[in-house]
């Protein structure tokens, strides 16, 4: 069955010098994988790629995942940046190969990490950081070059099953 999940995140953008904050197109999301028959696998996704990469387990290792980013947008309003990502993936019921538990369309403990980039105006160098759903809030992100604050995350990214 084709399933879709929507991830949304809100970052408060700092008043410090403009750092051209942008989403890099990388997402890591926990999904139940019917290929390796394991629940709660970290699936790496890159915008524009035809499939993701499942972390697998010690027996199978990484393998292609039937998942892809189907939509994304970034909007800025009143010192806030809003990120929205839609991931489409194939899901089929199975029992976990290691634990005796059934798979779910959205894994038991959904988790996501969104990767962001920026351009420091002094000394004109790029940098990256990520925000994820399982970190303590509020979370502050600083420029690795000038140490100025770039963004703050006051709430965890939301994960919602659409279909």
C-alpha positions in Angstrom: 0.0 0.0 0.0 1.2 3.5 -0.8 1.4 5.6 2.3 2.3 9.3 2.8 3.6 11.0 5.8 3.9 14.8 6.3 6.7 16.3 8.4 6.5 19.9 9.5 9.0 22.0 11.5 9.0 25.6 12.6 12.3 27.4 13.3 12.5 30.9 14.8 15.1 32.8 12.8 17.5 35.0 14.8 17.9 38.7 14.5 21.7 38.3 14.0 23.2 38.9 10.5 21.3 37.1 7.8 22.7 33.6 7.2 20.5 32.5 4.3 19.0 29.5 6.1 17.8 26.7 3.8 16.7 23.1 3.8 19.4 20.9 2.3 17.0 18.3 0.9 18.1 15.5 3.3 15.7 13.8 5.7 16.1 10.8 8.0 12.8 9.2 9.1 12.0 6.1 11.0 9.8 3.6 9.1 8.9 0.0 9.3 10.6 -1.7 6.4 8.9 -4.7 4.7 12.1 -5.5 2.7 14.3 -6.4 5.7 11.2 -7.1 7.8 12.3 -4.8 10.6 10.4 -2.1 12.5 11.6 1.3 13.4 14.4 1.5 10.7 16.1 4.8 10.0 15.4 5.6 6.3 17.6 8.2 4.7 16.0 10.3 2.0 17.4 12.9 -0.5 15.1 15.3 -2.4 15.1 14.2 -6.1 16.2 10.6 -5.4 14.0 7.8 -6.7 14.3 5.8 -3.5 15.6 6.1 0.0 18.1 4.0 2.0 17.0 1.8 4.9 19.6 1.3 7.7 18.7 -2.4 7.7 20.1 -4.4 10.5 23.4 -6.2 11.3 22.4 -9.2 9.2 21.2 -7.4 6.0 23.0 -4.0 6.2 21.8 -1.0 4.3 19.6 -1.5 1.3 17.3 0.6 -1.0 14.0 1.6 0.6 10.7 2.0 -1.3 10.4 5.6 -0.2 10.9 9.1 -1.6 10.3 12.8 -1.0 7.3 13.7 -3.0 6.9 17.3 -2.0 8.5 20.0 0.1 8.3 23.7 0.7 9.9 26.3 2.8 8.2 29.5 3.7 9.4 32.4 5.8 7.2 34.7 7.7 7.8 37.2 10.6 11.2 35.8 11.7 10.0 32.2 11.3 10.9 29.5 8.8 8.4 26.8 8.2 9.5 23.5 6.6 7.1 20.9 5.1 8.1 17.6 3.7 5.9 14.9 2.3 7.3 11.4 2.0 5.6 8.6 0.0 6.5 5.0 0.8 5.3 1.5 0.2 4.2 -0.4 3.3 3.0 -3.9 3.7 2.0 -5.7 7.0 4.7 -8.1 8.4 6.0 -9.3 11.7 9.4 -8.0 12.8 12.1 -10.6 12.0 13.8 -10.1 15.4 11.0 -9.0 17.8 7.6 -10.5 17.9 5.7 -7.4 17.0 3.6 -6.4 13.9 4.6 -3.6 11.6 2.6 -0.4 11.5 1.9 2.1 8.7 3.7 4.7 10.8 6.2 3.1 13.1 5.5 2.9 16.9 7.8 5.7 17.8 8.1 8.0 14.8 11.3 10.0 14.6 12.6 12.5 12.0 15.8 14.6 11.4 15.8 17.5 9.0 19.1 18.8 7.7 19.5 22.6 7.1 22.3 24.7 5.6 23.3 28.3 5.8 25.8 30.8 4.4 27.7 32.9 6.9 28.1 36.5 5.7 31.5 36.8 7.5 33.7 35.0 6.4 31.3 33.9 3.5 31.4 30.2 4.3 28.7 27.6 4.4 27.7 25.4 7.3 25.0 22.8 8.2 23.0 21.7 11.2 20.0 19.5 11.8 16.9 19.5 13.9 15.1 16.3 15.0 12.0 15.3 16.9 13.7 13.6 19.8 15.9 16.4 21.3 15.3 18.6 24.3 13.6 21.9 23.5 14.2 24.8 23.2 17.1 24.1 20.9 19.5 26.8 19.7 21.6 26.6 16.5 24.7 28.8 16.1 26.9 29.5 13.2 30.1 27.4 13.3 32.1 30.3 11.8 31.0 33.4 13.6 29.1 31.9 16.6 26.1 34.1 16.0 22.7 32.5 16.7 21.0 31.4 13.4 17.7 29.7 14.6 15.8 28.4 17.6 13.5 25.4 17.7 10.9 25.7 20.4 8.8 22.7 19.3 9.7 19.3 17.9 9.0 18.6 14.2 5.6 17.0 13.7 5.1 13.7 11.9 1.6 12.9 10.6 0.3 10.0 8.6 -1.7 11.3 5.6 -2.9 8.1 3.9 
